[in-house]
């Protein structure tokens, strides 16, 4: 495949791939929760740098995630713009001061340092969360991930459903690529040479046969699972399950320390927000 539209697991020789799926799941959830709750800019910059360093060691190449990153960047920029459009004075209400950069007090859409600072914090949240999510999805085997979900208490039926969904991502990519090439072979240009709107319309036309082929595959999988009496027992064993090793305990310890620091800053800042304008 010349260009990946989505993301999927790849077996790389990195320490992240060798970590237990439970370790990566707990670390991702823990850091995501504390990162979404806090608005301490210093802490957000710290965990952003931490996630970027870990992403570097994951050996994930940019061309593998370029499409996903471009979509995330587009939605992030749109979200930041919409935050300003619908609440241009939210930063002022949070930090309790107002330093005008553009406009005047009479203008509703004036620009303040407080609003820019608040939206900068939002940008940091996106920046730290995206690498962590990509690392988790692209270094965790779906079957091992299902075993991890079951290990932390989730029903094995739900765990297996999630694993199938993750494993199905490469198949969807392959089907999309095949249908796209078939359309182009019939003279309908939807490659990068075509205009943007032509490519959008072509993508929409591909979705319908893609949905029908997906439904057929789902029906086949569900029938195969029923024939094997899946879900009849209360428990099941996992071929891909991994036991915790020293690296897993060390990783969880580092993540726990980061979370404790984030919680401690709530007390230091008397809340979720760090206010440099006081």
C-alpha positions in Angstrom: 0.0 0.0 0.0 1.5 3.3 -1.1 -0.1 5.4 1.5 -1.8 4.4 4.7 -5.1 6.1 5.4 -5.4 4.8 8.9 -3.2 3.2 11.5 -2.5 -0.3 12.6 -0.3 -2.5 14.7 3.2 -3.2 13.4 5.7 -5.6 15.0 8.8 -3.4 15.7 11.8 -4.3 17.7 11.4 -1.7 20.5 11.0 -1.8 24.2 7.4 -0.4 23.8 6.4 -3.4 21.7 7.8 -5.7 24.4 5.8 -4.1 27.2 2.6 -5.7 28.3 -0.6 -4.4 26.8 -2.0 -3.9 30.3 1.0 -1.6 31.1 0.4 0.5 28.0 -3.3 0.6 28.5 -3.0 1.8 32.2 -0.3 4.3 31.3 -2.3 5.7 28.4 -5.5 6.1 30.5 -3.7 7.5 33.5 -1.7 10.1 31.6 -4.7 11.0 29.4 -6.9 11.6 32.4 -4.4 13.8 34.4 -3.5 15.6 31.2 -7.1 16.4 30.4 -7.9 17.6 33.9 -4.9 19.9 34.6 -4.3 23.3 33.1 -0.9 23.7 34.6 1.2 24.8 31.6 4.4 23.7 33.1 3.1 20.2 33.7 1.6 20.0 30.3 4.8 21.0 28.6 6.6 18.3 30.7 4.4 15.4 29.8 4.3 16.7 26.1 8.1 16.4 26.0 7.9 13.0 27.7 5.4 11.7 25.1 7.4 13.1 22.2 10.6 11.4 23.5 8.7 8.1 23.9 7.3 8.5 20.4 10.8 8.9 19.1 11.8 5.6 20.6 8.7 3.8 19.2 10.3 4.1 15.7 7.0 5.0 14.1 7.7 6.7 10.8 5.9 9.8 9.8 4.7 8.5 6.5 2.8 5.8 8.3 0.7 8.4 10.3 0.8 11.4 8.0 -2.8 11.2 7.0 -4.0 10.7 10.6 -1.8 13.6 11.8 -3.1 15.9 9.2 -6.7 15.1 10.1 -6.0 15.6 13.8 -4.2 18.9 13.1 -7.1 20.1 11.0 -9.7 19.3 13.7 -7.5 20.8 16.4 -7.1 24.1 14.6 -10.8 24.1 13.9 -11.6 23.5 17.6 -9.2 26.3 18.8 -10.9 28.7 16.4 -14.4 27.7 17.5 -13.4 28.1 21.2 -12.4 31.7 20.4 -15.5 32.3 18.3 -18.0 31.1 20.9 -16.1 32.1 24.1 -13.5 34.9 23.3 -13.4 36.0 26.9 -13.2 32.6 28.6 -9.6 33.0 29.4 -10.3 36.4 31.1 -13.0 34.7 33.3 -10.6 32.0 34.3 -7.5 34.0 35.2 -9.3 37.1 36.5 -7.3 39.7 34.5 -7.5 41.2 31.1 -4.5 42.2 28.9 -5.7 43.4 25.5 -3.6 42.5 22.5 -6.0 43.5 19.7 -9.3 45.4 19.8 -10.8 47.3 22.7 -13.1 46.7 25.6 -16.1 47.7 23.4 -15.4 44.9 20.9 -16.7 41.4 21.6 -14.0 39.7 19.6 -11.1 41.4 21.1 -7.9 39.3 21.6 -6.4 39.0 25.1 -3.3 37.4 26.5 -5.4 35.3 28.8 -7.4 33.9 26.0 -4.3 33.0 24.0 -2.8 31.4 27.1 -5.9 29.3 27.6 -5.9 28.1 24.0 -2.2 27.4 24.2 -3.0 25.0 27.1 -5.6 23.4 24.9 -3.0 23.0 22.1 -0.6 21.4 24.6 -3.3 18.9 25.5 -3.7 17.8 21.9 0.1 17.7 21.4 0.8 15.4 24.3 -2.3 13.1 23.8 -1.8 12.3 20.1 1.6 10.7 20.4 0.5 8.6 23.3 -2.6 7.4 21.4 -0.5 6.5 18.3 2.1 4.7 20.4 -0.6 2.7 22.1 -2.4 1.7 19.0 0.7 1.0 16.8 2.7 -1.0 19.4 0.0 -3.2 20.9 -1.0 -6.4 19.3 -4.8 -6.5 19.1 -5.0 -10.0 20.6 -2.6 -9.1 23.4 -4.6 -5.9 23.9 -7.8 -8.0 24.4 -6.0 -10.2 26.9 -4.9 -7.0 28.7 -8.5 -5.6 28.9 -9.7 -8.9 30.3 -6.8 -8.9 32.8 -7.9 -5.6 34.3 -11.5 -6.8 34.8 -13.3 -6.2 31.5 -15.5 -9.0 30.2 -13.7 -11.2 27.7 -16.6 -10.8 25.3 -16.1 -7.0 25.2 -12.3 -7.4 25.1 -12.5 -9.7 22.1 -14.8 -7.3 20.3 -12.4 -4.5 20.8 -9.5 -6.7 19.5 -11.5 -7.6 16.4 -12.2 -3.9 15.7 -8.5 -3.0 16.0 -7.5 -6.0 13.8 -10.1 -5.0 11.2 -8.5 -1.6 10.6 -5.8 -2.9 8.1 -8.5 -4.8 6.3 -10.6 -1.6 5.9 -7.5 0.2 4.6 -6.9 -2.5 2.1 -10.5 -2.6 0.9 -10.6 1.2 0.5 -7.4 1.1 -1.5 -8.7 -1.7 -3.7 -12.0 0.1 -4.5 -10.1 3.4 -5.1 -7.8 1.8 -7.6 -10.8 0.1 -9.3 -12.5 3.4 -9.6 -9.4 5.0 -11.1 -9.0 2.1 -13.6 -12.5 3.0 -14.8 -11.4 6.5 -15.5 -12.6 8.3 -12.4 -9.6 10.3 -11.2 -9.6 10.6 -7.4 -5.8 10.6 -6.8 -3.8 13.6 -5.7 -3.9 14.9 -9.3 -7.7 15.5 -9.0 -9.3 18.6 -7.5 -10.1 18.6 -3.8 -13.9 18.4 -4.2 -13.6 15.7 -6.9 -11.5 13.6 -4.4 -14.1 14.2 -1.7 -17.0 13.1 -3.9 -14.9 10.1 -4.9 -14.2 9.2 -1.3 -18.0 9.4 -0.5 -18.7 7.1 -3.4 -16.2 4.5 -2.1 -17.9 4.5 1.3 -21.0 2.7 0.1 -19.3 -0.5 -1.3 -16.9 -0.4 1.6 -19.8 -0.5 4.1 -21.4 -3.4 2.3 -18.2 -5.4 2.1 -17.6 -4.7 5.9 -21.1 -5.9 6.7 -20.5 -9.1 4.8 -17.2 -9.7 6.7 -18.9 -9.0 10.0 -21.6 -11.6 9.2 -18.9 -14.2 8.4 -17.0 -13.5 11.6 -20.1 -13.6 13.8 -21.3 -16.9 12.3 -17.8 -18.4 12.8 -17.8 -17.3 16.4 -21.3 -18.8 17.0 -20.2 -22.1 15.5 -17.4 -22.2 18.0 -19.8 -21.4 20.9 -18.0 -18.1 21.7 -19.4 -16.5 24.8 -20.9 -19.6 26.3 -18.3 -20.0 29.1 -17.7 -17.6 31.9 -13.9 -17.4 31.4 -11.4 -18.1 28.6 -7.6 -18.4 28.3 -5.5 -16.1 26.1 -2.7 -17.2 23.9 -1.2 -13.7 23.6 -1.4 -12.8 27.3 1.8 -11.5 28.9 2.9 -11.5 32.5 4.3 -8.3 34.0 8.1 -8.0 33.8 10.6 -5.6 35.4 10.1 -3.1 32.5 6.4 -3.1 33.1 6.7 -2.4 36.8 9.3 0.4 36.1 7.0 2.0 33.4 4.0 1.9 35.8 6.2 3.5 38.5 7.3 6.3 36.2 3.7 7.0 35.1 2.5 6.9 38.7 5.1 9.5 39.7 4.0 11.7 36.8 0.3 11.4 37.9 1.2 12.1 41.5 3.1 15.3 40.5 0.0 16.4 38.5 -2.3 15.8 41.5 0.1 17.6 43.8 0.1 20.7 41.5 -3.7 20.9 42.2 -2.9 21.8 45.8 0.0 24.1 44.8 -2.2 26.0 42.3 -5.3 25.8 44.5 -7.2 24.2 41.6 -6.6 22.9 38.1 -5.4 26.2 36.6 -1.9 27.7 36.9 -2.3 31.5 36.8 0.9 33.3 35.7 -1.1 36.7 35.6 -1.4 37.1 39.4 
